Amino acid sequence: MVSRVCNAVLFALSISAGYAQTLSSVPIVVAPSGEWSGSDGPWSTFNLGVGEPFQAFQGVPGINLPIFLLPGPNDTCDDTTCPGRHAFRVERSASWLTAGLYDIPMPYFYLKIMGDENHEYLRGAWGLDSVYLGNSARDVSSEIYIATLGDADFIVSSFGLASGALGPSGATKPTMLSLLSQGDIPGNSYSYTAGSARRNSSGSLILGGYDTSRFNPDTTISLTMPNTHNTSLIVQVDSIALSGPSQRVWTPEGEAWFNIDSTLTQMWLPLEACKAFEDAFGIVWNETAQLYLLNDTTRNNLQRLNPVVNITIRESEQRSVTFTLPYTAFDLTATAPLVKESSSPYFPLKRASGLYVLGRVFLQETYISIDYDRARFNISQAYPQGGSTRVMTILPPSNTIGNGTASDTDSAPPPENGALSSSAIAGIAVSAAVISAFGIGLLLAWNKQWGFFSRDAAKEEPERTDKAEMSGESKPWVEAMSNERAELVTTEQSQEMHSTGRPVAELEGSSAYRELGTDQLVA
């Protein structure tokens, strides 16, 4: 009988260990560098390392890019003429594998906006190398495709976060996000907000999860990508309202579709919308610089008035949400080589025809969560940095439940229709812990011959038993989830996510995460 009890206990422990394995992949929080860089910013950056030994860079996420883009050597660009530009030297990396000179896989709207005359700029030197993210030299993925651009205007590196695989001449490799999703993070997902220098609020990047302290859930809209192969982040803009010295509202004739992007800085709008900005804010287009450069008088006036830009985006026929951008989001400075002067204030707005973009300036005041597994993305009004972070996991489809069965083909069901909520995870985790504790208690009682397992009891019911001692080196399953993790992973229910009765569909899960560059789980 004792052997049967032990077998049952060990079976329960194996179930607990199996559940621990499902939680072993937790979100990675990529800490910002604390530096603000860029000739068209300043912008909150993240530390990068490329090569062996690694060369340090500061970069911004490229939410539509599948590749790492680094500044390459430029004979006319040095620390004086191009301050802040650090070129990647392939000859200094022992792990660099040259692939050749190829086109950069830019999103389709880049080519349309930039024009064919910029085609040479979209070609770079490709190669394979190791990459690092965060504040320490921790290899998050190897053999990532890198491309270097020698253009002097390209100063701040951009690391692609798109999912999938790419490569020249058919020699494809998974992108960084796809590699990480194979075991380091829960799935093909991440969240990002660009932060704001004027608000002293750094950017936030979480791979495999999101931070509930950085956005207002009441403003969240959930949108669908065209399909799993076309993962464009496209939104329908109903209107752009401007409150300034004079009120202006731009309303498109018919449907107006915009791409969300983080590599392009500015908002690329129809000429009519740009004219509305000119009338409301008194800004003037500089044909030579191809920028809205501001003089001191205009800038001081806008800083004093602090006008607001309200962009209304449609989620469905029944619902639209307005996202507010104060003037601080547009109060940027252009430096050399973008302008001939050492620096000049400018308004990050561009004239476009046919294809429109809400660039990184928009992501200063909004929070985007992208789930490639379900071909969905969420946009919310961002909160400035402050207070404690609260990181939640974006669960992969394999961890969702529909009518009692797991499915790999769920299309981002809301929690009540299938996604395993944080409260459910909490219940499972607690149950697993109870089973583990109960099992360990039974084994200990049997080993010490307490109570039911005492010698007297054994005399009453003689039975041959096989003693199975636990190894002194073994650890509870909650510790085995990390190198030296001593605390049980905590899970919490995100109450504030449901204040409107509209839960964020794919963004439910565990609140465990880890800082990139460490092996410690934070809960």
Helices and strands as residue ranges (DSSP letters): H 2-22, E 28-30, E 32-37, E 43-50, E 55-62, E 68-71, G 90-92, E 97-103, H 108-114, G 116-122, E 123-133, E 139-149, E 157-160, E 165-166, G 168-170, E 173-174, H 176-180, E 189-193, E 204-207, E 209-211, G 212-214, E 215-224, E 234-243, E 248-250, E 257-260, E 267-270, H 271-281, E 292-293, H 296-305, E 308-314, E 320-326, G 327-329, E 332-335, E 343-347, E 349-352, E 356-358, H 360-363, E 366-371, E 376-382, E 391-393, G 397-399, E 401-402, E 405-406, G 415-417, H 422-448, G 451-453, H 455-460, H 477-480, G 495-498, E 513-515, E 521-522
